[in-house]
Every structure is written in structure tokens, then in C-alpha cells.
């Protein structure tokens, strides 16, 4: 009887396993295989020449790779620090009884539901030096006296993209935290209020500790998702000016589909995978605790 149930279970999940193998396992395996070769087009066909670890060593010694990795790290750090903090306070404000609460939630969460390319184009138009609303607003408020070229000035371009990415990252954190706050029983707050706890102390000693699993989830998810950042850079700056805003994903795209260096691009992907995996392992070792452990 038990064997029959197991066989039935395997048969039920078999289609899902086959789909995962075809969609994920085979492409990932082939990309790993290509990472050990120099790939070229010869008369419309792929020509492979074995390079061993050459692609990996060249990438690790390439300044442009480390520059793009550093740029990506800026996005990750800003999104983790400010994105999580803004998301927490935003969720805290929305987790109250307000008549216009549905409207406020829709406004705050709008950046998250927008397709990434639409989100990128909105900011590209907003940062336009001639007709973008950001320059016009700042001039009308008397903060600046002339237009700022946000997307071509080396001094402003990276901070401008950091803000644009933070807009969407904050919305994601708000969703997670808002769901977490809804899971905290009201009885806990009522008991604390009876004991004389102020709202600030309730947040400090009840809300924040009970939201720890959600903070850990956000830390991992934001790290992974931000290291994959591509659409914003591709649509807004194209990696410019002078490569100042190139991130790792864009560097992989550029090598694969502009320079046709598929072996090098595959090696970059696996180096990125290794770095992100190592960061997540560090998170688990340092920050994560098992259930019930202080």
C-alpha cells in the first residue's frame, strides 16, 4: 500500500520534474559546459575551442568586471539598508485603520506591480534634462537654478539610478512587512498597552522582534534580486556614461549578445552565482537562527 502511494506521488510530480529539467537543468548545464570554451561564429556556426579555466581567470583579472561588480554592490547595499528601512516604516504607516487605506496601499505598491521595463522608462523620462519633471520641480522650488543632466553627468548618474531602483525596492519590502504585521495577533499589543507600554516600545519590543523572519527573507531576496538588476541600466543609461553604470547582469549581456563571447558570458554567470551563493551562506551563518533560538 505504501509503495503504491509512493509510486502515485512520483507519477504526480514527474511532469513538474521534467519541466524543471528541460527549462532549468539543461540550459544551466550547457552554459557551464560553454564556460570552459572560447566560442566563436564561423560561417554561421558555433566554433568551440577548449580554454579550460582561462575564461574564469581572465574575468577575475579584468578591471571592467570588478568595476561592474562594485557598481552592483552599491545597488545591493542601498537597497538592503534604505529599502528595508523605508519598507518597514511604510508598512507601519499602512498597518492602521484609515479610510483611504486602499488608495494609499495602491499608490505605495504601484512600483512593485509595474513591469521592470516600464519602471525603467518612467525614470528615464523623469530624469530627462530638458523636459523631465524632476528638473522642472526642483527649479520651481528654487533648489536648483539650471537643468541637471542626471543621466550623462558622471557625478549624478549612479545616485540617480540608485534612487530609481530604491523606489521599486521599497515597495517590495512594504509588501513583505505588511503581510508580516498582519500575522501578529492584536492581543499581544493589547496586553502590552495594559502593562503601560507606549506605541514606540510596542514597535521596538514586539513588532521588530516578531518580524525578524521577514527581515531575514528580505535580506536574502533583495540580495539575489538586486544582483540580477538589468532592465533599469539597460533602458535608462545603457551602461554609460563611459561604463560608469554597468552592472554585472549588463556586463554578461554585453559579452554574450554584443561581443558574442558566449563562453566568457557563461563563466561570468557562474562566478556571479558563486558570489551570491557565498553571500547567502554567510547570511545564514551569521544572522539566521533556528526556530525558537534566541
Phi, psi and omega in degrees: 000315180295320179297320180296320178295319179297315179299318178297318178298316178297320179295324181293318183273352182303314178301320179295319179296318179296320179297316179297320179296314183290318186277325186249302189298313182294311177299320179294320179294319180292322177296320177297321177297315181295334183296344179262010182230153166271119186254129179225158174264125176231111181056043176080005180238155178284133176242123183252132172233127187296131180240353181063230178270012183302317180298317181295317181293319179299320180294316182293340178260002184269123181295324182296325177297311182291331176293317178293325177294321178296317177300316179297321179298324176301314180298317181297312183297315180295318182292324180290313184286297184283322182298316179292317181295312179297322179296322179295311181292326177294316178295323179297320179289326182277343182274048180222164181277105181229143180294323182263022183303315179301323179293316180296319179297319179297319181292314183293322185270356180305315180302329183286325183276347178290140172302143184306323182288326176293316176303317180295317182292325176302314181287329177297317178290323181295324182274359181303131186292332186266316184233009178291144185289338181294310178298316182297320179294315181295324178291317179296329178276354179079014181283322176234158182255343178215164184297142175257133179271082187301321190263358178236345179276119182303335182285332188250341192295315181291314174302325179297317179290325177299318178294317180298317179291325180295328180301316180281325180295324178295320179297320178297315179296323179298317180300312182296312182293323180297319175296321179295319180293327178292337182276350180277123182298141178294334182300328180295315179293322180295320178295320178295323179294321178296325179282000176094013180285135176282170179298320180298316180292325177297319178294317185291319187255350179242301186297306184298312178298319182287342177268007182304315178300326180288325176295319178296318177299315179298320181300314180290312184296317181294322178298312182295311184293323182286328174294340177269004184307127181216306190302319183299313180290318182298315186277329187269312185239342184063027180086352182273181355282140178055037177073013185289338182246016177292131175248173187299315181298320178292323178296320177296315179299316182298318179291323184281313192250356173249318179263351181057035176261076187292325178295316179294318179296321178295319178297320177300319181298318182284330173295317177298318178300317179295318181294313181295320178299318179296320179296317180295321178297319177297318176305311184296321182288321187268315190260327186279142174236153179287165184300126176087355181268137180275000000 
